[in-house]
Amino acid sequence: MGGATVDLAQAKQLHELVGAIGRLGALERLTLDRNELTTLSSVGDLLNLRVLSLANNKLTALPDDIYRLRQLKKLSVHGNRIR
């Protein structure tokens, strides 16, 4: 059976990820595609995260703590402003 999933794709009004998301320790899949995200925080505490999809937002960088996601197998960031 699959792990915990949060899908907020196309929420459109989502401009930032609130710190509370970091308390979802069992989360394995987080989808935030097609929003208006300009920054990303609190993902470094999602130690069980395997899939992080951030496609088509307005991100210019990934957070410094993303290296902590040792279980991460898939990261999708296309359609952003990351250089």
N, C-alpha and C positions, 0 to 999 in steps of 0.2 A: 504494500500500500504506500502511496506517495506521502511525502511530508507536508507540513503546513505551507500554505500558499497565500500570498496577498497580491491581488491583481487590481491595480489602480490605473490601468491603461485608459487613455482618453478621458481622464477626469477633467481635463482642460483648465480647471480652476486651480490646479495644484502647482504652486510656484516654489514651494520649499517642502522638504521632508522634515516633519517634526521629530524632535528628539525621542519621543515615546516609542517610535518604531524600533529603536535600539533595545527595547525591553522584550522584544519578541524572539527570545533566544532559540526557540525550536523552528523558526522560520527557515525554510529551505529554498523557496522560490519567491522572488519579489519582482513584479512587473510594473514599471512606471512609464511605459512608452507613451509617446504623443501627448505630453503635457507641456508645461511652461517652466520646468525646473531650471534654475540658474545655478544653484548650489546643491550639494549633497552632503549631509552630515549624519552621524549616528549609525552608519552601516558597519563600522569596524567592530561593533559589538554583536553582530549577527554571525556568530562563529559557525553555525550550521548551514549557512547560506551556500547553495550549490549553483543557483542560477540568478543572475542579476541583469535585468533587461531595462536599459535606460534610453532606448532609441528615440530619436526625434524629439529632443528637448532643447534647451538652450544652455547646456553645460559647457563651461570653458576648461574645466579641469576635474580630475577625480580627487576625492579626499585623500589626505595623507595616510589615513589609517586603513585604507583598502587592502594593504598588504597583510592584514590580520585575518583575512578571509581565506584560510588555508583549504577549506572544502570547496571553494569556488571552482566550478568546472566550465561555466559559460558566462561570459560578460559581453553584453551587446551595447555599444555606445554609438553606433552609426547615426548620422543625422544630427550631430551636435557640433559645437564649435571648439572641440578639444584639439589642441595642437601639440 
